[in-house]
Amino acid sequence: MFGRKPTLPTTGIMEAQTLQSHDAKIWAAYLNHYLPIIQEKARENIMAAQERQAQYYNR
């Protein structure tokens, strides 16, 4: 949008999926494996951002 691509929490965790048909059980297993990892990474990023913002606010 402003000259660079955004860095998202899922950028390095989930590989790009090619368009193909997935069995529902395989897809559910894939999501059950990766969603907790992504959520934890997002939680860590949010906590780090909150600490950084608190340092600037509480000067």
Stockholm file with secondary structure:
# STOCKHOLM 1.0

chainA/1-59         MFGRKPTLPTTGIMEAQTLQSHDAKIWAAYLNHYLPIIQEKARENIMAAQERQAQYYNR
#=GR chainA/1-59 SS CCSSCCCCTTTTTSCCCCSCCCCHHHHHHHHHHHHHHHHHHHHHHHHHHHHHHHHHHTC
#=GC SS_cons        CCSSCCCCTTTTTSCCCCSCCCCHHHHHHHHHHHHHHHHHHHHHHHHHHHHHHHHHHTC
//
